[in-house]
Amino acid sequence: MIVDPIDLEEYNGEESRLEDLIDDILILRTPEKMMEGILSLITDTVAAVPQVGAYYTFGYQAKTPRIRYDKHPLIACTGIYQWGFTGLNYHWGDFRQYTFEELTTNPYLVYPSELRDLRLIPYQDITINRS
């Protein structure tokens, strides 16, 4: 199901889908398996395009040679553009750019109540594009 534009009041009031399952995700050990576990719990909020002011996680594969990047970003979306979007990546602690063509999954909407939960799970996968 693709998420419709966000009703911010409803969005901010949603309960965490992850809170009671953090330990189950942590035992998966690898960033790839943890990401799969996370996405399996939030499949009901897949988004075609992120919205500014909301949180998302998604799969990403940078195409720029020799760039260091996060394969599983957790972001607060700060801008939408024809080429993609920008956001504060909580794994980096910095603003990053993401092009639509480099997404390996759709963005998944993360509720504000889930942000703390996701920040407790070390599912970031920082790598260098060796192309």
Buried (B, 14 or more C-beta within 10 A) or exposed (E): EEBEEBEEEEBEEBEBBBEEBBEEBBEBEEBBEBBBBBBEBBEEBBBEBBBEEBBBBBBBEBEEEEEEBBBBBBBBBBEBEEEBBBBBBBBBEEEBEBBEEBBEEBBBBBBBBBBEBBEEBEBBBEBEEEE
